Amino acid sequence: MFKHIGMFKHIGRTMQKRLFSTTFSLLMILSLVAPQPLLQVTHAATGGDTLESTLRRTAPLQVVVDTPLPAEAESNDQPGLHIVLGEGAEQPTASAQLPVAPAAPLDATQTQQIIDRLPVLETAAQDVQELRLPTESLPPPRTGETITETFPPQQDEAAAPAVESGPLQVLRYAPEGEIPLAPFLNVTFNQPMAPLATLQQLSAQDVPVKITPEVPGIWKWLGTRTLSFEYESDAIDRFPMATEFTVEIPAGTESMTGGVLDQAVTWTFRTPAPTVQSYYPNSSPQPRDPLFYVQFDQRVDPAAVLETISVRAQGQRYAVRMATEDEIAADARVQKLRESAPESRWLAFRTEQQLPADSTIAVDIGPGTPSAEGPLTTEKVQSFSFQTYGPLRVIESRCGYGQCPPFSPFIIRFNNPLDQDAFDESWITIEPELAGAVINNFGDTLQIQGSTQGRTTYKVTLAADLRDIFGQTLEKAQTLE
């Protein structure tokens, strides 16, 4: 039984302490926001323990009691929580700081007088020692291998290269046959053909190679066995085009070691006749009086080339003439092509009569087109074609790419490019009205973009005033779905 009573007392004290801790925390919080008067809290436990706390408030504390407390509750002898209120005391003011004594820095003489008053610093004999450097560490490792050699090195006479004896032979030569370009000519022998000397000395010697037809250039030895020839000209840095060259090394040619060529060595190489590199017009449709432009891979005589050019349409041949400077300057495309072309490799011309409309125009160059670099002419026809403009018409109309989901654009293509400067959006009407419709013109294509709705059939009407770059209009209004 007493054990149970002791247990109850212990539980009671624990609950009282927890209640006091909670109340004390609450009062601490109130003291931070309340006025300054002191709040004294007294806790008396059953065992006689008393804890008092004095808190400062910033405002008057008002206590309201609804019912009077019993007389026995006024005594602090009873266990429980007791609150005692009282007036707070004034807080002590901060202590005044003592004034700093006036001071002034000492001059050098005064400082030295104070230092002289200090006792002499005693030193031991071992305090003074010679400078001792630390033990040197190993040097960092270096890559490679150190090889010891004598200087100056011994001069070992190199053995003379073996020289092939017997008759002189031509080991190889180039170029040979039909080639697109010939920048140089090389011949290699099996025995030395020239002594080791300067380039000036070698250039003064006769060379054992003959080129037909003769061309200006420089012969030079690459070593003692290989002979090279480079064509020399202010206009080109290669052998002339449209030319067949014959190279001969005559029999009896002798090497530096006495070898003799038993039989003559002869071969040929050939550079091509004029080849068309670019031309204009190269797209369709074109006007009925276009300006023609042709560029070749070599220098040509425009007047001579013009005689080998023919222009045909609908089975009829149209005479051509050279274009004037004013006509070339008036055509921006041809003018740009001429500026980028090498000198003397192009010509511009036009027909003396207008070409038929809506027709295929064929331009044939050659055969027999000559070159200004060599005598060879073309053996085959080089040709190109284009189409002249026809009446303006619609050649394609679609929505998107076939499925036509909502918001897909309408695409309308014509056979001729439209005149963007004269284009008027009022020439295009859409039914029902298309919200946010935007009409764009890209050459021969109209694109209509807008908020198209699903399950809706739109009709696009093109006015008869719609005009192309050739001044043509639609014959009549046209409606597309």
TIMI-852591 format. One record per residue (C-alpha): x, y, z; residue number from 0. Coordinates in Angstrom, 1 decimal. Example, Ala and Ser with C-alpha at 12.3 -4.5 7.8 and 13.67 -1.06 7.14 Angstrom:
> 12.3|-4.5|7.8|0;
> 13.7|-1.1|7.1|1;
END
This chain:
> 0.0|0.0|0.0|0;
> 2.8|2.4|0.9|1;
> 4.5|1.6|-2.3|2;
> 1.4|2.7|-4.2|3;
> 1.2|5.9|-2.2|4;
> 4.8|6.7|-2.9|5;
> 4.2|6.0|-6.5|6;
> 1.2|8.4|-6.6|7;
> 3.3|11.1|-4.9|8;
> 6.1|10.7|-7.5|9;
> 3.6|10.9|-10.3|10;
> 2.1|14.1|-8.8|11;
> 5.5|15.8|-8.5|12;
> 6.3|14.9|-12.1|13;
> 3.0|16.4|-13.3|14;
> 3.5|19.6|-11.2|15;
> 7.0|20.1|-12.7|16;
> 5.7|19.6|-16.2|17;
> 2.9|22.0|-15.5|18;
> 5.4|24.5|-14.2|19;
> 7.7|24.2|-17.2|20;
> 4.7|24.8|-19.5|21;
> 3.5|27.8|-17.5|22;
> 7.0|29.3|-17.2|23;
> 7.6|29.0|-21.0|24;
> 4.2|30.8|-21.6|25;
> 5.1|33.6|-19.2|26;
> 8.5|34.0|-20.8|27;
> 6.8|34.5|-24.2|28;
> 4.4|37.0|-22.7|29;
> 7.2|38.9|-21.1|30;
> 8.7|39.6|-24.6|31;
> 5.5|41.3|-25.9|32;
> 4.1|42.7|-22.6|33;
> 5.1|46.1|-20.9|34;
> 8.0|46.4|-18.4|35;
> 6.6|45.8|-14.9|36;
> 8.1|42.7|-13.3|37;
> 6.3|39.4|-13.1|38;
> 7.4|37.1|-10.3|39;
> 6.4|33.5|-10.5|40;
> 6.8|31.3|-7.5|41;
> 6.4|27.6|-7.6|42;
> 6.3|25.6|-4.4|43;
> 6.5|21.9|-4.7|44;
> 5.2|19.5|-2.1|45;
> 8.6|18.6|-0.9|46;
> 9.3|22.3|0.0|47;
> 11.2|23.2|-3.2|48;
> 10.5|26.8|-4.3|49;
> 11.4|28.3|-7.6|50;
> 11.0|32.0|-8.3|51;
> 11.3|33.9|-11.6|52;
> 11.2|37.6|-12.1|53;
> 10.3|38.8|-15.7|54;
> 10.3|42.4|-17.0|55;
> 7.2|43.5|-18.8|56;
> 6.8|46.5|-21.1|57;
> 3.1|47.2|-20.3|58;
> 0.9|47.0|-17.2|59;
> -0.3|43.5|-16.4|60;
> -4.0|43.1|-15.7|61;
> -5.2|40.1|-13.7|62;
> -9.0|39.4|-13.5|63;
> -10.3|37.1|-10.8|64;
> -14.0|36.0|-11.3|65;
> -14.3|34.3|-7.9|66;
> -12.4|34.9|-4.7|67;
> -9.8|32.3|-3.8|68;
> -10.2|30.4|-0.5|69;
> -8.2|31.8|2.4|70;
> -6.0|28.8|2.6|71;
> -4.9|29.3|-1.0|72;
> -3.2|32.6|0.1|73;
> -0.5|30.7|1.9|74;
> 2.6|29.5|0.1|75;
> 2.8|26.5|2.4|76;
> 0.4|24.7|0.2|77;
> 1.7|22.8|-2.8|78;
> 0.8|24.2|-6.2|79;
> 1.6|27.2|-8.5|80;
> 1.6|30.7|-6.9|81;
> 2.0|34.0|-8.8|82;
> 3.2|37.1|-7.0|83;
> 3.1|40.5|-8.7|84;
> 5.2|43.5|-7.8|85;
> 6.5|46.7|-9.2|86;
> 9.6|46.4|-11.3|87;
> 12.9|48.2|-10.5|88;
> 14.7|50.6|-12.7|89;
> 17.5|49.0|-14.8|90;
> 21.0|50.3|-14.1|91;
> 22.3|52.7|-16.8|92;
> 25.4|51.8|-18.7|93;
> 28.6|52.8|-17.0|94;
> 30.3|55.9|-18.3|95;
> 33.5|55.3|-20.4|96;
> 36.7|56.6|-18.9|97;
> 38.4|59.3|-20.9|98;
> 41.5|58.3|-22.8|99;
> 44.7|59.9|-21.7|100;
> 46.4|62.2|-24.2|101;
> 49.3|60.5|-26.0|102;
> 51.9|61.5|-28.6|103;
> 54.4|59.3|-30.5|104;
> 58.0|59.3|-29.3|105;
> 60.6|60.6|-31.6|106;
> 63.7|58.7|-32.6|107;
> 65.9|60.1|-29.7|108;
> 63.3|59.2|-27.0|109;
> 62.9|55.8|-28.5|110;
> 66.6|55.1|-28.5|111;
> 66.8|56.3|-24.8|112;
> 64.3|53.7|-23.8|113;
> 66.1|51.0|-25.8|114;
> 69.4|51.9|-24.1|115;
> 67.8|51.2|-20.7|116;
> 67.2|47.6|-21.7|117;
> 69.7|45.0|-20.4|118;
> 72.2|43.6|-22.9|119;
> 70.9|40.4|-24.7|120;
> 73.2|37.6|-23.8|121;
> 74.0|35.1|-26.5|122;
> 75.6|31.7|-26.4|123;
> 78.5|30.6|-28.5|124;
> 76.4|28.1|-30.4|125;
> 73.9|30.8|-31.4|126;
> 76.1|32.1|-34.2|127;
> 76.8|29.4|-36.9|128;
> 77.8|29.4|-40.5|129;
> 75.1|29.1|-43.2|130;
> 74.3|25.5|-43.8|131;
> 72.6|24.6|-47.1|132;
> 70.2|21.7|-47.1|133;
> 71.3|18.4|-48.6|134;
> 70.8|18.6|-52.3|135;
> 68.0|16.4|-53.6|136;
> 68.2|14.2|-56.7|137;
> 67.5|16.1|-59.9|138;
> 64.2|15.4|-61.6|139;
> 64.3|12.5|-64.1|140;
> 64.6|13.5|-67.8|141;
> 63.2|11.6|-70.8|142;
> 65.5|10.3|-73.4|143;
> 68.9|8.8|-73.4|144;
> 72.2|10.5|-73.0|145;
> 74.7|9.5|-75.7|146;
> 78.3|10.4|-75.3|147;
> 80.1|11.3|-78.5|148;
> 83.3|13.0|-79.5|149;
> 83.4|16.4|-80.9|150;
> 84.0|17.2|-83.6|151;
> 82.6|13.9|-84.9|152;
> 84.6|11.6|-87.0|153;
> 84.1|12.2|-90.7|154;
> 83.3|8.9|-92.3|155;
> 83.4|9.1|-96.0|156;
> 80.1|7.9|-97.5|157;
> 80.4|5.2|-100.1|158;
> 79.5|6.4|-103.6|159;
> 76.1|5.3|-104.7|160;
> 76.1|2.4|-107.1|161;
> 75.7|3.5|-110.7|162;
> 74.0|1.2|-113.1|163;
> 76.2|0.4|-116.0|164;
> 75.1|-0.6|-119.5|165;
> 72.9|1.2|-122.0|166;
> 70.8|4.3|-121.0|167;
> 67.1|3.7|-120.5|168;
> 64.0|5.8|-119.9|169;
> 62.4|4.4|-116.8|170;
> 59.1|6.4|-116.8|171;
> 57.5|9.6|-118.3|172;
> 54.3|11.5|-117.8|173;
> 51.8|12.7|-119.0|174;
> 50.6|10.3|-121.6|175;
> 47.5|9.8|-123.6|176;
> 44.3|11.9|-123.3|177;
> 44.4|13.9|-120.1|178;
> 42.1|16.7|-118.8|179;
> 45.0|18.9|-117.7|180;
> 48.8|18.9|-118.2|181;
> 50.5|21.1|-115.5|182;
> 54.1|19.7|-116.3|183;
> 56.1|17.0|-118.0|184;
> 58.6|14.6|-116.3|185;
> 61.1|12.1|-117.6|186;
> 63.2|9.8|-115.5|187;
> 66.4|7.9|-116.7|188;
> 68.2|5.0|-115.1|189;
> 71.6|6.8|-115.1|190;
> 72.7|10.2|-114.0|191;
> 72.2|12.7|-116.8|192;
> 73.4|15.9|-115.2|193;
> 76.2|16.8|-112.8|194;
> 75.5|18.2|-109.3|195;
> 75.5|21.9|-110.0|196;
> 73.4|25.1|-109.5|197;
> 70.1|25.6|-111.2|198;
> 71.6|28.4|-113.3|199;
> 74.3|26.0|-114.6|200;
> 71.9|23.3|-115.4|201;
> 69.5|25.6|-117.2|202;
> 72.3|26.6|-119.6|203;
> 72.8|22.9|-120.7|204;
> 71.0|21.3|-123.6|205;
> 68.3|18.9|-122.6|206;
> 67.9|15.6|-124.4|207;
> 64.1|15.9|-124.8|208;
> 62.1|17.6|-127.6|209;
> 58.4|18.7|-127.4|210;
> 56.4|19.2|-130.6|211;
> 54.8|21.7|-131.0|212;
> 57.3|23.9|-129.3|213;
> 56.0|25.8|-126.3|214;
> 57.7|28.3|-124.0|215;
> 58.7|27.0|-120.6|216;
> 61.5|26.1|-118.2|217;
> 63.5|22.8|-118.1|218;
> 65.0|21.8|-114.8|219;
> 66.7|18.7|-113.3|220;
> 65.2|17.2|-110.2|221;
> 68.3|15.5|-109.0|222;
> 70.6|14.0|-111.7|223;
> 68.1|11.6|-113.3|224;
> 64.7|13.3|-113.6|225;
> 64.1|16.1|-116.0|226;
> 61.0|18.3|-115.6|227;
> 59.4|20.9|-117.9|228;
> 57.0|23.6|-116.8|229;
> 55.0|25.7|-119.2|230;
> 55.6|29.4|-118.8|231;
> 52.9|32.0|-119.7|232;
> 51.3|35.1|-118.2|233;
> 47.8|33.8|-119.2|234;
> 47.9|30.2|-118.0|235;
> 50.1|27.9|-115.8|236;
> 49.7|24.7|-117.7|237;
> 50.1|23.2|-121.1|238;
> 47.7|24.7|-123.7|239;
> 44.4|23.0|-124.2|240;
> 43.1|21.5|-127.4|241;
> 46.5|20.4|-128.4|242;
> 48.2|17.1|-129.1|243;
> 51.9|17.0|-128.0|244;
> 54.6|14.7|-129.2|245;
> 57.7|14.1|-126.9|246;
> 60.8|12.5|-128.3|247;
> 64.1|11.5|-126.7|248;
> 66.5|10.7|-129.7|249;
> 68.6|7.7|-130.0|250;
> 72.2|8.1|-129.1|251;
> 71.5|10.2|-126.0|252;
> 74.4|9.7|-123.6|253;
> 74.4|9.7|-119.8|254;
> 77.1|11.1|-117.5|255;
> 78.5|7.6|-117.0|256;
> 78.7|6.8|-120.7|257;
> 75.5|4.9|-121.2|258;
> 73.9|5.4|-124.6|259;
> 70.2|5.2|-125.5|260;
> 69.9|2.6|-128.2|261;
> 66.5|3.6|-129.7|262;
> 64.5|6.8|-129.7|263;
> 61.7|7.0|-127.1|264;
> 58.5|8.7|-128.4|265;
> 55.1|9.2|-126.8|266;
> 52.1|11.6|-127.1|267;
> 49.6|13.3|-124.8|268;
> 46.5|15.3|-125.7|269;
> 44.6|18.0|-123.9|270;
> 40.9|18.3|-124.5|271;
> 39.0|20.6|-126.9|272;
> 36.6|23.3|-125.4|273;
> 34.1|21.9|-122.9|274;
> 31.0|23.8|-121.7|275;
> 31.3|24.5|-118.0|276;
> 28.1|26.6|-117.4|277;
> 25.3|28.2|-119.4|278;
> 22.3|30.4|-119.1|279;
> 19.2|30.2|-119.3|280;
> 19.2|27.1|-117.1|281;
> 15.7|27.2|-115.8|282;
> 12.1|27.6|-117.1|283;
> 10.1|29.5|-118.0|284;
> 12.0|32.2|-119.9|285;
> 11.0|35.3|-122.0|286;
> 10.8|35.0|-125.8|287;
> 14.0|37.1|-126.2|288;
> 16.4|35.7|-123.6|289;
> 20.1|36.6|-123.3|290;
> 22.3|33.5|-123.8|291;
> 25.5|32.9|-121.9|292;
> 28.1|30.0|-122.3|293;
> 31.3|29.5|-120.4|294;
> 34.1|27.1|-121.3|295;
> 37.1|25.5|-119.5|296;
> 39.7|27.2|-121.7|297;
> 40.2|30.4|-123.7|298;
> 38.1|30.8|-126.8|299;
> 37.4|33.2|-129.6|300;
> 33.7|34.2|-129.1|301;
> 33.2|35.1|-132.7|302;
> 34.6|31.7|-133.9|303;
> 32.5|29.8|-131.3|304;
> 29.3|31.7|-132.3|305;
> 29.6|30.2|-135.8|306;
> 29.1|26.7|-134.3|307;
> 26.1|27.6|-132.2|308;
> 22.5|27.0|-133.3|309;
> 19.2|27.7|-131.6|310;
> 16.1|25.7|-132.6|311;
> 12.4|25.8|-131.7|312;
> 9.5|24.0|-133.2|313;
> 11.7|22.6|-135.9|314;
> 12.9|26.0|-137.0|315;
> 16.5|27.4|-136.7|316;
> 16.9|31.0|-135.4|317;
> 19.9|33.1|-136.3|318;
> 22.1|34.3|-133.5|319;
> 24.3|37.4|-132.9|320;
> 26.7|38.6|-130.3|321;
> 25.2|40.5|-127.4|322;
> 26.1|44.1|-127.0|323;
> 27.7|45.6|-123.8|324;
> 24.4|47.4|-123.0|325;
> 22.4|44.2|-123.3|326;
> 24.8|42.4|-121.0|327;
> 24.8|45.2|-118.4|328;
> 21.0|45.3|-118.5|329;
> 20.8|41.6|-117.5|330;
> 21.8|41.3|-113.8|331;
> 22.3|37.5|-114.0|332;
> 24.5|37.5|-117.1|333;
> 26.5|40.4|-115.7|334;
> 27.2|38.5|-112.5|335;
> 28.3|35.4|-114.5|336;
> 30.6|37.4|-116.6|337;
> 32.3|39.1|-113.6|338;
> 33.1|35.7|-112.0|339;
> 34.3|34.0|-115.2|340;
> 38.1|33.8|-116.2|341;
> 39.2|36.1|-119.0|342;
> 38.4|35.0|-122.6|343;
> 36.4|31.9|-121.6|344;
> 32.8|33.0|-122.2|345;
> 30.5|34.6|-124.7|346;
> 27.0|36.1|-124.6|347;
> 24.6|36.1|-127.6|348;
> 20.9|36.3|-128.5|349;
> 18.6|35.5|-131.3|350;
> 17.8|38.0|-134.0|351;
> 14.1|37.2|-133.8|352;
> 11.8|36.5|-130.8|353;
> 11.3|32.8|-129.9|354;
> 7.9|31.2|-130.0|355;
> 5.9|31.2|-126.7|356;
> 5.2|28.1|-124.7|357;
> 7.9|26.2|-126.6|358;
> 11.0|24.1|-125.9|359;
> 14.2|25.9|-127.0|360;
> 17.3|23.8|-127.9|361;
> 20.8|25.3|-128.0|362;
> 23.5|23.2|-129.7|363;
> 27.2|24.1|-129.5|364;
> 29.4|22.3|-132.0|365;
> 30.7|20.0|-133.3|366;
> 33.7|21.8|-134.5|367;
> 33.9|24.4|-131.7|368;
> 37.4|25.8|-131.8|369;
> 39.7|26.9|-129.0|370;
> 42.0|29.9|-128.7|371;
> 44.7|27.7|-127.1|372;
> 45.2|24.9|-129.6|373;
> 44.1|23.6|-133.0|374;
> 41.8|20.8|-131.8|375;
> 38.0|21.3|-132.1|376;
> 35.1|19.5|-130.5|377;
> 33.9|16.3|-132.0|378;
> 30.5|16.1|-130.3|379;
> 27.5|18.4|-129.8|380;
> 27.2|20.0|-126.4|381;
> 23.6|21.2|-125.9|382;
> 21.1|22.5|-123.3|383;
> 17.4|23.5|-123.5|384;
> 14.7|25.5|-121.7|385;
> 11.1|26.4|-122.0|386;
> 9.6|29.8|-123.0|387;
> 6.6|31.0|-121.0|388;
> 3.0|30.1|-121.9|389;
> -0.4|31.5|-120.9|390;
> -0.7|31.9|-117.2|391;
> -2.5|28.9|-115.6|392;
> -2.8|26.9|-112.4|393;
> -0.8|23.6|-112.6|394;
> -1.3|22.4|-109.0|395;
> -3.6|23.1|-106.0|396;
> -3.5|21.1|-102.7|397;
> -4.1|21.4|-99.0|398;
> -1.1|20.5|-96.9|399;
> 0.4|17.2|-98.2|400;
> -2.8|15.4|-99.1|401;
> -4.5|14.7|-95.7|402;
> -5.5|18.3|-95.1|403;
> -5.8|18.4|-91.3|404;
> -7.0|21.6|-89.6|405;
> -4.5|24.5|-89.8|406;
> -2.9|23.1|-93.0|407;
> -2.0|25.7|-95.6|408;
> -3.5|25.9|-99.1|409;
> -0.8|25.6|-101.9|410;
> -1.5|26.9|-105.4|411;
> 1.2|26.6|-108.1|412;
> 1.3|28.3|-111.5|413;
> 3.2|27.6|-114.6|414;
> 4.8|31.1|-114.5|415;
> 6.2|33.2|-111.6|416;
> 3.8|35.8|-110.4|417;
> 4.6|39.5|-110.4|418;
> 5.2|40.2|-106.7|419;
> 5.4|44.0|-107.2|420;
> 1.9|44.1|-108.8|421;
> 0.4|41.4|-106.5|422;
> -2.8|42.4|-104.7|423;
> -4.3|40.2|-101.9|424;
> -7.8|41.4|-103.0|425;
> -7.4|39.2|-106.1|426;
> -7.7|36.2|-103.7|427;
> -11.1|35.5|-102.0|428;
> -11.8|32.7|-99.6|429;
> -15.2|31.2|-98.7|430;
> -16.2|30.7|-95.9|431;
> -14.1|33.4|-94.3|432;
> -10.7|32.1|-93.1|433;
> -9.8|33.5|-89.7|434;
> -6.2|34.9|-89.6|435;
> -5.7|34.4|-93.3|436;
> -2.1|35.2|-94.5|437;
> -1.3|35.1|-98.2|438;
> 2.3|34.6|-99.3|439;
> 3.8|34.7|-102.8|440;
> 6.9|32.7|-103.5|441;
> 7.8|32.9|-107.2|442;
> 5.2|30.7|-108.9|443;
> 3.5|29.6|-105.7|444;
> 0.8|31.0|-103.5|445;
> 0.6|29.9|-99.9|446;
> -2.6|30.6|-97.9|447;
> -2.2|30.1|-94.2|448;
> -4.9|30.5|-91.5|449;
> -7.0|28.8|-88.8|450;
> -8.7|26.3|-91.1|451;
> -11.5|24.3|-89.4|452;
> -12.1|20.6|-89.6|453;
> -15.0|19.2|-91.7|454;
> -15.1|22.4|-93.7|455;
> -14.9|22.9|-97.5|456;
> -13.1|26.1|-98.5|457;
> -13.3|27.7|-101.9|458;
> -10.5|29.9|-103.1|459;
> -11.3|32.2|-106.0|460;
> -8.5|33.7|-108.1|461;
> -9.4|37.0|-109.9|462;
> -8.8|37.3|-113.6|463;
> -6.4|40.3|-112.8|464;
> -3.8|37.9|-111.3|465;
> -0.6|38.7|-113.2|466;
> 2.8|37.0|-113.9|467;
> 6.2|38.5|-114.5|468;
> 5.6|38.4|-118.3|469;
> 2.6|40.7|-118.0|470;
> 0.0|38.0|-118.6|471;
> -3.2|37.6|-116.6|472;
> -5.6|34.7|-116.1|473;
> -8.1|34.6|-118.9|474;
> -10.9|34.4|-116.4|475;
> -11.6|34.0|-112.6|476;
> -10.9|30.6|-111.3|477;
> -12.3|28.9|-108.2|478;
> -10.5|26.1|-106.5|479;
> -11.7|23.8|-103.7|480;
END
